[in-house]
Amino acid sequence: MKTDITISTLSSNPFALASEENLALKALRAIQAYTGCKAGAAIHLLKRVPIQAGLGGGSADAAAMLVGLNRFWDLRLTQEELLQIGATLGSDVPFLLQGGTARGTGRGEILTYGKSPDPHWLLLVKPKVSVSTAAAYGRFTNKSVATKQTIDTVQQHLENNDSLQKHVHRRTYHDKTVTTNTLRCV
């Protein structure tokens, strides 16, 4: 049985390189430790989510690694076992194993699932500056302008599928009517 592990990455960001700090590689090591499996694999990691943007890219890679190796190595781990392993890697890995729409409490590891909105487009703009998620949470002082009521309101809009509202504005400038459309998150 071949036992070599090779991981290659495709990313313009040097932080994406396969190293022992990469969450995908940590997931591989965790599933090996849990199962005792020593089988080999050649893994190509294509990074599409911006790195150090707080969007869960590394955690999604770890979740994909757990699911992929469970199938590839025919480990037959249950979803519950994958969730337990994922929780050791990061608070949002279990959510990314499940998917859907959920509200996280605690460190983010306690999930309450709700109704998902209909699919819609969303534009995210990431500036060139990057911030480590761990460093950002490490500096968080537990003071926020977002309250439980704020999150309840967002959750209600998601459940009602009205998270985006289209507004049409008509204004008259110098005898000409100008119509603009804007989308607003509520």
C-alpha positions as MATLAB code, in Angstrom:
seq = 'MKTDITISTLSSNPFALASEENLALKALRAIQAYTGCKAGAAIHLLKRVPIQAGLGGGSADAAAMLVGLNRFWDLRLTQEELLQIGATLGSDVPFLLQGGTARGTGRGEILTYGKSPDPHWLLLVKPKVSVSTAAAYGRFTNKSVATKQTIDTVQQHLENNDSLQKHVHRRTYHDKTVTTNTLRCV';
ca = [
       0.000    0.000    0.000;
       1.310    3.436   -0.946;
       1.555    5.743    2.065;
       2.941    8.952    0.545;
       0.965   12.148    0.959;
       1.530   14.987   -1.489;
      -0.434   18.207   -1.488;
      -0.147   20.880   -4.138;
      -1.920   24.224   -4.047;
      -2.970   26.691   -6.699;
      -3.120   30.191   -5.305;
      -1.424   33.516   -5.883;
      -1.140   33.979   -2.117;
       1.994   32.597   -0.431;
      -0.039   31.882    2.748;
      -1.896   29.127    0.848;
       1.155   26.919    0.533;
       0.748   23.420    1.868;
       2.412   23.449    5.255;
       1.595   21.918    8.602;
      -0.227   25.180    9.438;
      -2.693   24.710    6.566;
      -6.104   23.632    7.914;
      -6.587   21.146    5.078;
      -3.372   19.378    6.051;
      -4.397   19.535    9.724;
      -7.672   17.844    8.721;
      -5.731   15.117    6.930;
      -3.579   14.553   10.010;
      -6.653   14.557   12.277;
      -8.489   11.924   10.216;
      -5.335    9.792   10.146;
      -5.002   10.055   13.929;
      -8.675    9.252   14.476;
      -8.761    6.224   12.155;
      -5.164    5.021   12.163;
      -5.298    5.052    8.365;
      -1.858    5.325    6.751;
      -2.984    5.211    3.107;
      -1.439    7.676    0.685;
      -3.004   10.382   -1.434;
      -2.105   13.034   -3.981;
      -4.234   16.090   -3.219;
      -4.535   19.257   -5.282;
      -5.913   22.204   -3.295;
      -7.445   24.953   -5.442;
      -7.953   28.095   -3.361;
     -10.822   30.246   -4.637;
     -11.956   31.961   -1.435;
      -9.752   34.948   -0.556;
      -7.263   34.132    2.173;
      -7.418   35.967    5.529;
     -10.766   37.526    4.702;
     -12.883   35.899    7.424;
     -14.912   33.975    4.831;
     -14.117   30.470    6.058;
     -11.906   29.425    3.150;
      -9.437   27.460    5.259;
     -12.247   25.840    7.230;
     -14.044   24.919    3.999;
     -10.816   23.300    2.783;
     -10.618   21.314    6.029;
     -14.255   20.199    5.710;
     -13.701   19.167    2.095;
     -10.582   17.236    3.107;
     -12.503   15.307    5.786;
     -15.344   14.416    3.424;
     -13.012   13.642    0.527;
     -10.654   11.397    2.462;
     -13.565    9.606    4.135;
     -14.785    8.650    0.651;
     -11.388    8.165   -1.026;
     -10.023    5.935    1.723;
     -13.447    4.266    2.227;
     -13.281    4.975    5.971;
     -17.062    4.876    6.429;
     -17.028    7.496    9.157;
     -20.454    8.785   10.137;
     -21.467   12.425    9.790;
     -21.309   12.671   13.591;
     -17.697   11.432   13.593;
     -16.755   13.921   10.870;
     -18.402   16.711   12.897;
     -16.427   15.677   16.004;
     -13.139   15.672   14.086;
     -14.060   18.968   12.427;
     -14.771   20.612   15.782;
     -11.175   19.917   16.842;
      -9.954   21.908   13.828;
     -12.019   25.062   14.192;
     -15.400   26.364   15.282;
     -16.770   26.802   11.774;
     -15.584   23.471   10.293;
     -18.695   21.606   11.565;
     -20.945   24.225    9.946;
     -19.076   23.857    6.670;
     -19.510   20.088    6.848;
     -23.281   20.556    7.171;
     -23.916   23.638    5.028;
     -27.191   25.508    4.965;
     -28.120   28.548    7.014;
     -27.320   28.516   10.700;
     -26.841   30.838   13.620;
     -23.711   30.166   15.626;
     -23.433   30.844   19.329;
     -20.761   30.084   21.885;
     -17.512   30.261   19.900;
     -19.603   29.563   16.800;
     -19.666   25.825   17.380;
     -23.250   25.706   18.723;
     -25.410   25.778   15.600;
     -29.126   26.406   15.234;
     -30.263   25.739   11.681;
     -32.929   27.801    9.991;
     -34.613   28.098    6.640;
     -32.253   29.096    3.832;
     -33.244   31.948    1.514;
     -33.672   31.394   -2.204;
     -30.385   31.554   -4.127;
     -29.320   35.091   -4.987;
     -26.242   36.956   -6.121;
     -24.012   38.589   -3.579;
     -21.021   40.765   -4.335;
     -18.162   40.697   -1.835;
     -15.299   43.128   -2.148;
     -12.101   42.300   -0.273;
      -9.467   45.004    0.111;
      -5.802   44.156   -0.375;
      -5.223   44.178    3.372;
      -5.506   40.761    4.999;
      -6.175   39.930    8.632;
      -5.736   36.569   10.261;
      -9.097   35.382   11.585;
      -7.423   34.072   14.733;
      -5.730   37.441   15.283;
      -9.003   39.328   14.739;
     -10.902   37.161   17.230;
      -7.968   37.400   19.619;
      -8.395   41.178   19.682;
     -12.188   41.069   20.061;
     -13.183   42.569   23.426;
     -16.757   41.231   23.447;
     -18.084   44.717   22.731;
     -20.091   45.088   19.541;
     -22.770   47.317   18.072;
     -24.503   44.154   16.861;
     -26.941   42.954   19.498;
     -29.071   39.833   19.816;
     -31.916   41.922   18.374;
     -29.771   42.792   15.334;
     -29.049   39.121   14.670;
     -32.714   38.192   15.297;
     -33.737   40.778   12.674;
     -31.263   39.456   10.110;
     -32.376   35.886   10.800;
     -36.052   36.852   10.384;
     -35.331   38.492    7.020;
     -33.445   35.406    5.863;
     -36.298   33.120    6.911;
     -38.801   35.376    5.118;
     -36.552   35.375    2.043;
     -36.479   39.172    1.999;
     -32.825   39.723    2.828;
     -32.427   41.974   -0.190;
     -34.810   44.712   -1.120;
     -34.801   46.378   -4.496;
     -35.422   50.092   -4.417;
     -36.286   52.106   -7.511;
     -35.597   55.810   -7.263;
     -36.943   58.303   -9.793;
     -35.717   61.849   -9.725;
     -36.172   64.699  -12.141;
     -33.110   66.733  -13.049;
     -33.488   69.623  -15.483;
     -36.743   68.234  -16.931;
     -35.306   64.707  -17.380;
     -36.374   61.742  -15.302;
     -33.510   59.582  -14.052;
     -34.254   56.127  -12.692;
     -31.775   54.311  -10.495;
     -32.019   50.857   -8.990;
     -30.286   49.983   -5.761;
     -30.158   46.852   -3.685;
     -30.098   47.232    0.050;
     -29.399   44.619    2.675;
     -31.866   44.882    5.505;
];
